[in-house]
Amino acid sequence: MLKVCEETVNFGAIVGNPPYQVSDGGAQTSAKPIYHHFVLLGKQLSNNYTSFITPTRWFAGGKGLDSFREYMLNDSSIMELYDFLTPDDIFPNTNNRGGVCYFISDINKNKLEVKVVTNRNNKIISNVKRKLLIKGIDIFIRDSLGIKIIEKIFSKDNTKSLSLYISTRKPFGLEGNFIKDQNFRKEPNGMKKPVVCIGKGQQIGYVEHNLIEKNIHWVDSWKVFIPRANNIATELNDDNLNAFVGTTNMICTESYLSCFGDDNLTEISTKNAVKYMMTKFARYLHSLAKSSQDATSKTFRFVPMQDFTEKSDIDWSKSIKEIDEQLFDKYELTSTEREHIKSSIKEM
């Protein structure tokens, strides 16, 4: 309802496809979203129905979208949510990594149950009635079967999240463009205490030890490096984490996250950890917390930590497929859940 020249104007329905973002001086992935402001204003003005098309970044991330996500997940007026995993189904030849969605809300509805329809490649792959908000989880999990899998995994005693073992952004304090800096040397000749530095695209260079700004104690540890962006949970074909071993006397720029720096891994256990991240099991659980190409420690929240030593209940000497089966057995997944994971994630 809006007053125009002292006359009350009623809006029975408000629909829209608002602008998604505004440049903040960075790349597209760092642009500031604005679509949520239109959604909130539309819901405020409508006397009945509201429907908007938006990117799906708000499901699990997005700059400045935490309060909007909380609002949407608790909004009892939402009747239906249509989720498009392949955004080209709606907007061909665009760059909406992670997908787009639209919702329909009715101000007179007052139940948290929502019809959630998931689409991929112009086909409906899921049509369920469920709550958007899951107890203890502050993001929207778009994979309905994934909710049961998460609950099953973390119902086991002493299960810890892999996110606890993954660094924040810029693990050693070096920005992504450090590879263009004069202190990023191609050769260690003439350097006092050179440390190997891995930059974007696994460019190898050297940096003086005294230029490392934080987590200096990780330098001499075995680690796993993971690119800070991957295509898991997007419409792109590559479902790889592209994790690799970070040896002793090696660091990385902010193009990567560093894992297990405090865990005294050996060379063998580090290689086992990389194998784990290659499994469909780990990649699938990682996908459940993603809504774009961005990878952070939070996007690994549903991946359970494993013992990578020789004392592990998993035989890491086996093939990736065999390790997957061991993990399925460990967490007592049903045949339906196993097949769902296998079909959801592409082969390496």
C-alpha positions as CSV (number, residue, x, y, z in Angstrom):
1,M,0.0,0.0,0.0
2,L,1.3,3.4,-1.0
3,K,0.0,7.0,-0.6
4,V,0.2,9.0,-3.8
5,C,-1.2,12.6,-3.5
6,E,-2.9,11.6,-0.3
7,E,-4.7,8.8,-2.2
8,T,-4.1,5.2,-1.1
9,V,-2.8,2.9,-3.8
10,N,-3.1,-0.8,-3.3
11,F,-0.8,-3.3,-4.9
12,G,-2.4,-6.7,-5.2
13,A,0.7,-8.2,-6.6
14,I,4.3,-7.1,-7.1
15,V,6.6,-9.0,-9.5
16,G,10.0,-8.3,-10.8
17,N,13.4,-9.2,-12.0
18,P,15.5,-6.5,-10.3
19,P,19.1,-5.5,-11.1
20,Y,21.3,-8.0,-9.3
21,Q,24.4,-6.0,-8.4
22,V,26.3,-2.7,-8.6
23,S,30.1,-2.4,-9.1
24,D,32.1,-1.7,-6.0
25,G,35.3,-1.3,-8.0
26,G,36.2,-5.0,-7.9
27,A,35.6,-8.0,-10.2
28,Q,32.1,-9.3,-10.8
29,T,32.3,-11.8,-8.0
30,S,33.1,-8.9,-5.5
31,A,30.3,-6.6,-6.8
32,K,27.8,-5.5,-4.3
33,P,24.3,-7.2,-4.5
34,I,21.3,-4.9,-4.6
35,Y,18.4,-7.2,-5.6
36,H,17.5,-8.0,-2.0
37,H,16.5,-4.3,-1.4
38,F,13.9,-4.6,-4.2
39,V,12.6,-7.9,-2.8
40,L,12.2,-6.4,0.7
41,L,10.5,-3.2,-0.7
42,G,8.2,-5.2,-2.8
43,K,7.1,-7.4,0.1
44,Q,6.5,-4.2,2.2
45,L,4.3,-2.6,-0.5
46,S,2.3,-5.6,-1.6
47,N,-1.1,-6.3,0.0
48,N,-1.1,-9.9,-1.2
49,Y,1.3,-11.6,-3.7
50,T,5.0,-11.0,-4.3
51,S,7.2,-12.8,-6.8
52,F,10.8,-12.0,-7.7
53,I,13.6,-13.6,-9.8
54,T,17.0,-13.4,-8.1
55,P,20.4,-15.1,-8.2
56,T,20.7,-18.0,-5.7
57,R,23.8,-16.6,-4.0
58,W,21.7,-15.6,-1.0
59,F,21.0,-19.3,-0.3
60,A,24.5,-19.8,1.3
61,G,26.6,-16.7,0.8
62,G,26.8,-13.3,-0.9
63,K,28.3,-10.1,0.2
64,G,26.1,-8.5,2.9
65,L,23.2,-11.0,2.4
66,D,23.3,-12.7,5.9
67,S,20.3,-10.8,7.3
68,F,18.4,-11.1,4.0
69,R,19.0,-14.9,4.1
70,E,17.8,-15.1,7.7
71,Y,14.7,-13.1,6.8
72,M,13.8,-15.3,3.8
73,L,14.4,-18.6,5.6
74,N,12.0,-17.5,8.3
75,D,9.4,-16.0,6.0
76,S,6.2,-17.9,6.4
77,S,4.5,-16.1,3.5
78,I,6.6,-17.9,0.9
79,M,4.4,-20.5,-0.9
80,E,6.7,-21.7,-3.7
81,L,10.4,-21.6,-4.5
82,Y,11.7,-22.6,-8.0
83,D,15.4,-23.3,-8.0
84,F,17.3,-23.5,-11.4
85,L,20.7,-25.1,-11.0
86,T,21.4,-24.4,-14.7
87,P,20.7,-20.7,-15.1
88,D,20.9,-20.9,-18.9
89,D,17.5,-22.6,-18.7
90,I,16.1,-19.1,-17.8
91,F,18.7,-16.6,-19.1
92,P,20.8,-18.1,-21.9
93,N,24.4,-17.0,-22.3
94,T,24.7,-15.2,-19.0
95,N,27.1,-15.5,-16.1
96,N,24.9,-16.4,-13.1
97,R,27.2,-18.9,-11.5
98,G,25.4,-21.1,-9.0
99,G,21.9,-20.6,-10.5
100,V,18.8,-18.4,-10.3
101,C,15.5,-18.8,-8.6
102,Y,12.1,-17.2,-8.2
103,F,9.6,-17.4,-5.4
104,I,5.9,-16.7,-4.9
105,S,4.7,-15.4,-1.6
106,D,1.2,-14.7,-0.2
107,I,0.9,-12.3,2.7
108,N,-2.0,-14.4,4.0
109,K,0.0,-17.6,4.2
110,N,1.4,-18.4,7.7
111,K,3.1,-21.8,7.5
112,L,6.8,-22.5,7.1
113,E,6.2,-25.4,4.7
114,V,7.2,-24.4,1.1
115,K,6.8,-26.1,-2.2
116,V,10.4,-26.3,-3.5
117,V,10.9,-27.3,-7.1
118,T,14.4,-27.9,-8.3
119,N,15.3,-27.8,-12.0
120,R,18.4,-28.8,-14.0
121,N,18.8,-28.8,-17.8
122,N,15.1,-27.9,-18.3
123,K,13.9,-30.8,-16.2
124,I,12.4,-31.0,-12.8
125,I,14.6,-33.2,-10.6
126,S,12.9,-32.6,-7.3
127,N,9.5,-31.4,-6.2
128,V,9.0,-31.5,-2.4
129,K,7.2,-29.6,0.4
130,R,9.6,-28.7,3.2
131,K,10.8,-25.9,5.4
132,L,13.5,-23.6,4.1
133,L,15.1,-23.3,7.5
134,I,16.7,-26.4,9.0
135,K,17.4,-26.3,12.8
136,G,21.0,-25.5,13.5
137,I,21.8,-24.5,9.9
138,D,21.9,-20.9,8.9
139,I,21.9,-21.4,5.1
140,F,19.4,-22.9,2.6
141,I,20.3,-26.4,1.6
142,R,18.8,-26.7,-1.9
143,D,19.3,-30.5,-2.1
144,S,16.5,-32.0,0.0
145,L,18.0,-35.5,0.2
146,G,21.3,-33.9,1.3
147,I,19.6,-32.7,4.5
148,K,19.1,-36.3,5.6
149,I,22.6,-37.3,4.7
150,I,24.1,-34.4,6.8
151,E,21.9,-35.4,9.7
152,K,23.1,-39.0,9.5
153,I,26.8,-38.1,9.3
154,F,26.8,-35.7,12.2
155,S,24.7,-37.9,14.4
156,K,27.8,-40.0,14.9
157,D,29.8,-39.3,18.1
158,N,32.9,-37.2,17.8
159,T,32.2,-36.1,14.2
160,K,34.0,-32.8,13.5
161,S,33.6,-30.5,10.6
162,L,36.5,-30.2,8.1
163,S,35.9,-26.4,8.2
164,L,37.7,-26.3,11.5
165,Y,40.9,-27.3,9.8
166,I,40.8,-24.8,6.9
167,S,42.3,-21.4,6.9
168,T,40.6,-18.1,6.4
169,R,41.2,-16.0,3.3
170,K,44.9,-15.0,2.7
171,P,46.3,-17.8,4.9
172,F,49.8,-16.3,4.8
173,G,48.8,-12.6,4.4
174,L,49.7,-12.4,0.7
175,E,47.2,-11.1,-1.8
176,G,46.4,-12.8,-5.1
177,N,48.2,-10.1,-7.1
178,F,51.4,-10.7,-5.1
179,I,52.6,-12.8,-8.1
180,K,53.1,-9.4,-9.9
181,D,55.1,-8.0,-7.0
182,Q,58.9,-7.6,-7.3
183,N,59.2,-9.7,-4.1
184,F,57.7,-12.7,-5.9
185,R,60.9,-14.1,-7.4
186,K,61.1,-16.7,-10.2
187,E,64.4,-18.0,-8.8
188,P,65.8,-18.2,-5.3
189,N,69.3,-17.1,-6.3
190,G,70.7,-14.4,-4.0
191,M,67.8,-14.7,-1.4
192,K,68.5,-15.0,2.3
193,K,65.8,-17.4,3.3
194,P,63.6,-18.3,0.3
195,V,60.2,-20.0,0.8
196,V,58.4,-21.5,-2.1
197,C,55.2,-19.5,-2.9
198,I,52.3,-20.9,-5.0
199,G,50.2,-18.3,-6.8
200,K,47.2,-18.3,-9.1
201,G,47.3,-21.2,-11.6
202,Q,49.9,-22.9,-9.5
203,Q,52.6,-20.4,-10.5
204,I,55.7,-21.2,-8.6
205,G,57.9,-18.5,-7.2
206,Y,59.9,-17.6,-4.1
207,V,59.5,-15.1,-1.3
208,E,61.7,-14.1,1.6
209,H,60.6,-15.7,4.9
210,N,60.4,-12.4,6.6
211,L,57.7,-11.2,4.2
212,I,55.2,-13.8,5.4
213,E,52.6,-11.9,7.5
214,K,50.8,-14.6,9.4
215,N,50.6,-18.3,10.2
216,I,54.4,-18.4,10.0
217,H,54.4,-21.7,12.0
218,W,52.6,-23.4,9.1
219,V,55.6,-22.8,6.8
220,D,57.4,-25.9,7.9
221,S,54.3,-28.1,8.1
222,W,52.8,-30.4,5.5
223,K,49.6,-28.9,4.2
224,V,46.9,-29.2,1.6
225,F,46.1,-26.2,-0.7
226,I,42.7,-25.7,-2.2
227,P,41.8,-23.1,-4.8
228,R,39.6,-20.3,-3.3
229,A,37.2,-20.8,-6.2
230,N,35.9,-24.0,-7.8
231,N,33.0,-25.1,-10.0
232,I,31.3,-27.5,-7.6
233,A,27.6,-26.6,-7.1
234,T,27.6,-24.5,-10.3
235,E,26.4,-25.3,-13.8
236,L,29.9,-25.7,-15.1
237,N,31.3,-29.1,-16.0
238,D,34.3,-29.3,-13.7
239,D,33.4,-30.8,-10.3
240,N,37.0,-30.9,-9.0
241,L,38.3,-29.4,-5.8
242,N,41.8,-29.3,-7.4
243,A,43.4,-29.9,-4.0
244,F,47.1,-30.5,-3.9
245,V,49.9,-31.1,-1.4
246,G,51.7,-28.1,0.1
247,T,55.1,-29.3,1.2
248,T,57.3,-28.0,4.0
249,N,58.9,-24.6,3.3
250,M,55.9,-23.8,1.0
251,I,53.2,-21.1,1.3
252,C,50.5,-19.8,-1.0
253,T,48.8,-16.5,-1.9
254,E,45.1,-15.7,-1.3
255,S,44.3,-17.7,-4.5
256,Y,44.3,-20.7,-2.2
257,L,43.1,-21.9,1.2
258,S,45.5,-23.8,3.4
259,C,44.4,-26.8,5.3
260,F,45.7,-28.8,8.3
261,G,48.6,-26.5,9.1
262,D,48.3,-27.2,12.8
263,D,47.8,-31.0,12.5
264,N,51.3,-32.3,12.3
265,L,50.6,-34.3,9.1
266,T,53.3,-36.4,7.5
267,E,53.8,-36.5,3.7
268,I,51.8,-39.7,3.5
269,S,48.9,-38.4,5.6
270,T,48.8,-35.2,3.6
271,K,48.5,-37.3,0.4
272,N,45.7,-39.2,2.0
273,A,43.9,-35.9,2.8
274,V,44.2,-34.9,-0.9
275,K,42.7,-38.3,-1.8
276,Y,39.8,-37.7,0.5
277,M,39.0,-34.4,-1.1
278,M,38.9,-36.1,-4.5
279,T,36.1,-38.4,-3.4
280,K,32.6,-37.8,-4.5
281,F,31.6,-38.1,-0.9
282,A,33.6,-35.0,0.2
283,R,32.9,-33.0,-3.0
284,Y,29.2,-33.6,-2.7
285,L,29.0,-32.5,0.9
286,H,31.1,-29.4,0.0
287,S,28.5,-28.6,-2.7
288,L,25.7,-28.5,-0.2
289,A,27.1,-25.3,1.4
290,K,27.9,-23.5,-1.9
291,S,25.8,-21.3,-4.1
292,S,28.6,-19.9,-6.3
293,Q,32.2,-20.6,-7.3
294,D,33.5,-19.2,-4.0
295,A,35.1,-21.7,-1.6
296,T,35.7,-20.7,2.1
297,S,36.1,-22.7,5.3
298,K,32.4,-22.4,5.8
299,T,31.6,-24.2,2.5
300,F,33.3,-27.3,4.0
301,R,31.1,-27.3,7.1
302,F,29.2,-30.4,6.1
303,V,32.4,-32.4,5.2
304,P,33.4,-34.6,8.2
305,M,37.0,-34.7,9.2
306,Q,38.8,-38.0,8.9
307,D,41.9,-39.7,10.4
308,F,44.5,-39.6,7.6
309,T,47.1,-41.7,9.5
310,E,47.8,-45.4,9.3
311,K,45.4,-45.8,12.3
312,S,42.4,-44.6,10.3
313,D,39.3,-46.7,9.8
314,I,39.6,-45.9,6.1
315,D,42.2,-47.7,4.0
316,W,43.7,-44.7,2.1
317,S,45.8,-47.0,-0.1
318,K,42.6,-47.9,-2.1
319,S,41.3,-46.2,-5.2
320,I,39.1,-43.1,-5.0
321,K,36.0,-45.2,-5.9
322,E,36.9,-47.7,-3.2
323,I,37.4,-45.0,-0.6
324,D,34.0,-43.6,-1.5
325,E,32.4,-47.0,-0.8
326,Q,34.2,-47.2,2.6
327,L,32.9,-43.7,3.5
328,F,29.4,-44.7,2.4
329,D,29.6,-47.8,4.7
330,K,31.1,-45.8,7.6
331,Y,28.1,-43.4,7.6
332,E,25.6,-46.1,6.9
333,L,24.2,-44.4,3.8
334,T,21.3,-46.2,2.0
335,S,21.6,-47.3,-1.6
336,T,19.4,-44.3,-2.6
337,E,21.7,-41.9,-0.8
338,R,24.8,-43.5,-2.3
339,E,23.4,-43.3,-5.9
340,H,22.3,-39.7,-5.3
341,I,25.8,-38.7,-4.3
342,K,27.3,-40.5,-7.3
343,S,24.9,-39.0,-9.8
344,S,25.2,-35.5,-8.3
345,I,29.0,-35.2,-8.7
346,K,30.9,-35.7,-11.9
347,E,34.0,-38.0,-12.2
348,M,37.4,-36.4,-11.8
